[in-house]
Amino acid sequence: MEQNFSKDNTVKDKKTTPLYIHIIKYIVLVIVLYFVYKAFDYNWDEIKSFKWSLNYWLLLLSITAHLITLGMFSKVWCILMKGFGFTVSFPHAFKISYIANLGRYLPGRIWPVFGMAYLAKKIGIDEQYSVTSWVVVQLFAIPSAFLVGIISLFFIDTFISVSLSSFLGISFYLFAGAITIFSFMLIFFPKFVFKLFNIFLVKIKREPINFNLPIKTALKLYLGYALCWIAYGFSFWLFIVSITGNYELPIIGAIGVFALAYQIGYLAIIMPGGIGVRELVLVTLLNPFFGAAAAGIAVAARIWNMLTEITAALIAWAIKLEK
């Protein structure tokens, strides 16, 4: 695989963000969290009366499946870095991924990039490669998550008829078509997609990404991330069953719900870790199955996710980086 990088294609020094931008971010954060609180407060009686059933063994299994999924994401990153000419061990990839991942809980999306560049440099990977790999990851991980989510929900009539069509109408189907077309282009015409993406980067005055990606590698990356989202959704289903004892939501439905909620929250750039946005999506999609208790499940899922990511970070912290 060939790569042509300019020395300017590195992490730039952080520019000072105007004060009003910070003010707007926190105002929006407060508004979204307020709506989550209102949804939780409004349904408190139903949440309290819901027959919660905590199964500790299933909960432990869901956390284990969650950690395995995080490991799968790291393994796919190893495949990507091999395309740059670097053989990154799985432990090193896991450490870089889940120490840097803690930066997601700060406003903006630049902090994980800085963390990844800093840690990757310790094992001999220049900033230009680690930062470019982060961008490539977004190009593959985001559309694959949406496609997995959309396909999964099409198998559950309840979602299409109640949760989606009533809120989004024809726009949901248009979005599904657009994601499918983009995914096809990304796998079979990656050079064209990167060319278009570079035009966008130049327009916003960013350095273009010069990365020659063979179709075989593009297919591996896309399918790899798709499998990761399926595994992530399965661990989420285990979690729901572990706290509710309710098997009414099919596994494939849980996969679709979590993939969509996660990515919509992730794309809410000003919300640290997608807090609030992800919960609103979960409440909307889970409501047909759990009613008002969906609000409680959404909040509990946030705690479950954060505790597992903290566990992953502690494991990663114990791994030593060597060139």
C-alpha positions as CSV (number, residue, x, y, z in Angstrom):
1,M,0.0,0.0,0.0
2,E,1.3,3.4,-0.9
3,Q,1.0,6.5,1.2
4,N,2.2,10.0,0.3
5,F,2.3,12.3,3.3
6,S,3.5,15.9,3.5
7,K,5.3,16.9,6.7
8,D,2.5,19.5,7.3
9,N,0.0,16.7,7.7
10,T,0.3,16.6,11.5
11,V,-1.6,17.6,14.5
12,K,-1.7,21.4,14.5
13,D,-1.3,23.5,17.6
14,K,-4.6,24.0,19.4
15,K,-6.0,27.4,18.5
16,T,-7.8,29.4,21.1
17,T,-11.6,28.9,20.9
18,P,-13.6,32.1,21.2
19,L,-15.5,32.5,24.5
20,Y,-18.9,32.6,22.8
21,I,-18.3,29.2,21.3
22,H,-17.7,27.7,24.7
23,I,-20.8,29.5,26.0
24,I,-23.0,28.1,23.2
25,K,-21.7,24.6,23.8
26,Y,-22.5,24.6,27.5
27,I,-25.9,26.2,26.9
28,V,-26.8,23.4,24.4
29,L,-25.4,20.8,26.8
30,V,-27.6,22.1,29.7
31,I,-30.7,22.2,27.4
32,V,-30.2,18.5,26.3
33,L,-29.6,17.3,29.8
34,Y,-32.6,19.2,31.0
35,F,-34.8,17.3,28.5
36,V,-33.3,14.0,29.6
37,Y,-34.0,15.0,33.2
38,K,-37.6,15.9,32.3
39,A,-38.2,12.6,30.5
40,F,-36.8,10.8,33.5
41,D,-38.8,12.8,36.0
42,Y,-42.0,12.6,34.1
43,N,-41.8,8.8,34.0
44,W,-40.4,8.3,37.5
45,D,-43.5,6.6,38.9
46,E,-43.6,4.1,36.0
47,I,-39.8,3.6,36.3
48,K,-40.1,3.0,40.0
49,S,-43.0,0.6,39.6
50,F,-41.3,-1.4,36.8
51,K,-40.4,-4.9,37.7
52,W,-36.6,-4.6,37.6
53,S,-34.8,-7.9,37.9
54,L,-31.1,-7.7,38.4
55,N,-29.2,-10.8,37.2
56,Y,-25.6,-10.4,38.4
57,W,-24.2,-13.2,36.2
58,L,-25.8,-11.8,33.1
59,L,-24.6,-8.3,34.0
60,L,-21.1,-9.6,34.4
61,L,-21.4,-11.4,31.0
62,S,-22.6,-8.2,29.4
63,I,-19.6,-6.3,30.7
64,T,-17.3,-9.1,29.5
65,A,-18.9,-9.0,26.0
66,H,-18.5,-5.2,26.1
67,L,-14.8,-5.5,26.8
68,I,-14.3,-8.1,24.1
69,T,-16.0,-5.7,21.7
70,L,-13.6,-2.9,22.6
71,G,-10.8,-5.4,21.9
72,M,-12.3,-6.1,18.5
73,F,-12.2,-2.4,17.7
74,S,-8.5,-2.3,18.6
75,K,-7.8,-5.3,16.4
76,V,-9.3,-3.6,13.4
77,W,-7.1,-0.6,14.0
78,C,-4.1,-3.0,13.9
79,I,-5.2,-4.0,10.4
80,L,-5.4,-0.4,9.4
81,M,-2.0,0.5,10.7
82,K,-0.5,-2.5,8.9
83,G,-1.5,-0.7,5.7
84,F,0.7,2.2,6.8
85,G,3.6,-0.3,7.2
86,F,3.4,-0.6,11.0
87,T,2.9,-3.9,12.8
88,V,1.2,-2.8,16.0
89,S,0.6,-5.5,18.7
90,F,-2.8,-6.0,20.1
91,P,-1.9,-4.9,23.6
92,H,-0.4,-1.7,22.3
93,A,-3.4,-1.0,20.1
94,F,-5.7,-1.5,23.1
95,K,-3.7,0.9,25.3
96,I,-3.6,3.6,22.7
97,S,-7.3,3.3,21.9
98,Y,-8.7,3.3,25.4
99,I,-6.4,5.7,27.1
100,A,-7.1,8.2,24.3
101,N,-10.8,7.3,24.4
102,L,-11.2,9.0,27.7
103,G,-10.9,12.3,25.8
104,R,-14.4,11.7,24.4
105,Y,-15.9,13.0,27.6
106,L,-14.5,16.4,27.0
107,P,-16.4,18.8,24.7
108,G,-15.2,18.5,21.1
109,R,-13.7,15.6,19.2
110,I,-10.0,16.7,19.1
111,W,-8.9,15.3,22.5
112,P,-8.9,11.6,21.5
113,V,-6.8,12.6,18.5
114,F,-4.2,14.3,20.6
115,G,-4.2,11.4,23.0
116,M,-3.7,8.9,20.2
117,A,-0.9,10.9,18.5
118,Y,0.9,11.2,21.9
119,L,0.7,7.5,22.8
120,A,1.4,6.3,19.2
121,K,4.6,8.3,19.1
122,K,5.9,6.3,22.1
123,I,6.0,3.2,19.9
124,G,7.5,4.9,16.9
125,I,4.5,6.0,15.0
126,D,4.7,9.6,13.7
127,E,1.8,12.0,14.2
128,Q,1.0,12.1,10.5
129,Y,0.2,8.4,10.5
130,S,-1.7,8.1,13.7
131,V,-3.8,11.2,13.0
132,T,-4.6,10.1,9.5
133,S,-5.6,6.6,10.8
134,W,-8.0,8.3,13.2
135,V,-9.7,10.1,10.2
136,V,-9.8,6.8,8.3
137,V,-11.4,5.1,11.3
138,Q,-14.2,7.6,11.3
139,L,-14.9,7.2,7.6
140,F,-15.4,3.4,8.1
141,A,-16.7,3.1,11.6
142,I,-19.5,5.7,11.4
143,P,-21.3,4.5,8.1
144,S,-20.9,0.9,9.1
145,A,-22.6,1.6,12.4
146,F,-25.5,3.4,10.7
147,L,-25.9,0.6,8.1
148,V,-25.9,-2.1,10.8
149,G,-28.4,-0.2,12.8
150,I,-30.7,0.5,9.8
151,I,-30.6,-3.1,8.5
152,S,-31.3,-4.4,12.1
153,L,-34.3,-2.2,12.6
154,F,-35.8,-3.2,9.3
155,F,-36.3,-6.7,10.7
156,I,-38.4,-5.3,13.5
157,D,-41.8,-4.0,12.3
158,T,-42.4,-2.1,15.6
159,F,-39.5,0.2,15.0
160,I,-40.4,1.1,11.4
161,S,-44.1,1.6,12.1
162,V,-44.0,3.3,15.5
163,S,-40.6,4.7,16.5
164,L,-39.2,5.8,13.1
165,S,-41.8,6.4,10.5
166,S,-43.9,8.5,12.9
167,F,-41.0,10.8,13.7
168,L,-38.9,10.8,10.5
169,G,-41.2,9.7,7.7
170,I,-39.6,9.5,4.3
171,S,-36.3,11.0,5.5
172,F,-35.4,7.8,7.3
173,Y,-35.6,5.8,4.0
174,L,-33.7,8.5,2.2
175,F,-31.0,8.4,4.8
176,A,-30.9,4.6,4.7
177,G,-30.4,4.8,0.9
178,A,-27.6,7.4,1.2
179,I,-25.7,5.4,3.8
180,T,-26.0,2.2,1.6
181,I,-24.6,4.0,-1.4
182,F,-21.8,5.7,0.5
183,S,-20.8,2.3,2.0
184,F,-20.8,0.7,-1.4
185,M,-18.5,3.5,-2.7
186,L,-16.2,3.3,0.3
187,I,-15.6,-0.4,-0.2
188,F,-15.4,-0.6,-3.9
189,F,-14.2,2.9,-4.9
190,P,-12.2,4.0,-1.9
191,K,-9.8,6.2,-4.0
192,F,-12.8,8.2,-5.3
193,V,-14.2,8.7,-1.8
194,F,-10.9,9.9,-0.4
195,K,-10.6,12.3,-3.3
196,L,-14.0,13.8,-2.5
197,F,-13.1,13.9,1.2
198,N,-9.9,15.7,0.4
199,I,-11.8,18.4,-1.6
200,F,-13.9,18.9,1.5
201,L,-10.8,19.2,3.7
202,V,-9.2,21.7,1.4
203,K,-12.4,23.8,1.5
204,I,-12.3,24.0,5.3
205,K,-8.5,24.7,5.1
206,R,-7.3,21.4,6.4
207,E,-4.5,19.2,5.1
208,P,-5.6,16.6,2.6
209,I,-5.2,12.9,3.4
210,N,-3.0,11.1,0.9
211,F,-3.9,7.4,1.5
212,N,-4.0,4.7,-1.1
213,L,-6.4,2.1,0.1
214,P,-6.9,-1.2,-1.9
215,I,-10.4,-2.6,-2.2
216,K,-9.4,-5.7,-0.3
217,T,-8.2,-3.7,2.7
218,A,-11.3,-1.4,2.5
219,L,-13.5,-4.5,2.6
220,K,-11.7,-5.9,5.7
221,L,-12.0,-2.6,7.5
222,Y,-15.7,-2.1,6.7
223,L,-16.7,-5.7,7.6
224,G,-14.4,-5.5,10.7
225,Y,-16.2,-2.5,12.1
226,A,-19.6,-3.9,11.2
227,L,-18.8,-7.0,13.2
228,C,-17.7,-4.7,16.1
229,W,-21.1,-2.9,16.1
230,I,-23.0,-6.2,16.0
231,A,-21.0,-7.4,19.0
232,Y,-21.5,-4.1,20.8
233,G,-25.3,-4.4,20.3
234,F,-25.3,-8.0,21.6
235,S,-23.5,-6.9,24.8
236,F,-26.2,-4.2,25.1
237,W,-28.9,-6.8,24.7
238,L,-27.3,-8.9,27.5
239,F,-27.3,-5.8,29.7
240,I,-31.0,-5.0,29.1
241,V,-31.9,-8.6,30.0
242,S,-29.7,-8.5,33.0
243,I,-31.5,-5.6,34.6
244,T,-35.1,-6.2,33.4
245,G,-35.4,-10.0,33.0
246,N,-37.3,-9.1,29.8
247,Y,-36.5,-11.0,26.5
248,E,-39.2,-9.2,24.5
249,L,-36.7,-7.0,22.6
250,P,-35.0,-9.3,20.0
251,I,-31.2,-9.4,19.8
252,I,-31.2,-7.9,16.3
253,G,-33.4,-5.0,17.6
254,A,-31.0,-4.3,20.4
255,I,-28.1,-4.3,17.9
256,G,-29.9,-1.7,15.7
257,V,-31.0,0.5,18.7
258,F,-27.5,0.7,20.2
259,A,-25.7,1.3,16.9
260,L,-27.9,4.2,16.0
261,A,-28.1,5.7,19.4
262,Y,-24.3,5.5,19.8
263,Q,-23.5,7.1,16.5
264,I,-26.1,9.9,16.8
265,G,-24.7,10.7,20.2
266,Y,-21.2,10.6,18.9
267,L,-22.0,13.0,16.0
268,A,-23.3,15.5,18.6
269,I,-19.9,17.0,18.7
270,I,-20.6,19.6,21.5
271,M,-21.9,16.9,23.8
272,P,-19.1,15.2,25.8
273,G,-19.4,11.5,25.0
274,G,-22.8,12.1,23.4
275,I,-24.3,12.5,26.9
276,G,-28.0,13.3,26.7
277,V,-28.4,12.8,22.9
278,R,-27.7,9.0,23.1
279,E,-30.2,8.7,25.9
280,L,-33.0,10.5,24.1
281,V,-32.5,8.2,21.1
282,L,-32.6,5.1,23.3
283,V,-35.8,6.3,25.1
284,T,-37.5,6.9,21.7
285,L,-36.5,3.5,20.2
286,L,-37.0,1.4,23.3
287,N,-40.3,2.9,24.3
288,P,-42.5,0.5,22.2
289,F,-41.0,-2.4,24.2
290,F,-40.5,-1.0,27.7
291,G,-42.8,2.0,27.9
292,A,-41.8,4.6,30.4
293,A,-39.1,2.3,31.8
294,A,-37.1,3.0,28.7
295,A,-35.9,6.2,30.4
296,G,-34.5,4.2,33.3
297,I,-32.8,1.7,30.9
298,A,-31.2,4.6,28.9
299,V,-29.7,6.1,32.1
300,A,-28.6,2.7,33.4
301,A,-27.0,2.0,30.0
302,R,-24.9,5.1,30.2
303,I,-23.6,4.0,33.6
304,W,-22.9,0.5,32.3
305,N,-21.0,1.9,29.3
306,M,-18.9,4.4,31.3
307,L,-18.0,1.8,33.9
308,T,-16.9,-0.6,31.2
309,E,-14.8,2.0,29.4
310,I,-13.2,3.0,32.7
311,T,-12.4,-0.7,33.3
312,A,-10.9,-0.8,29.8
313,A,-8.8,2.3,30.5
314,L,-7.5,0.7,33.8
315,I,-6.5,-2.4,31.8
316,A,-4.9,-0.3,29.2
317,W,-3.0,1.8,31.8
318,A,-1.3,-1.4,33.0
319,I,0.1,-2.1,29.5
320,K,3.6,-0.8,28.9
321,L,4.4,0.8,25.6
322,E,7.7,-0.2,23.9
323,K,9.0,0.7,20.5
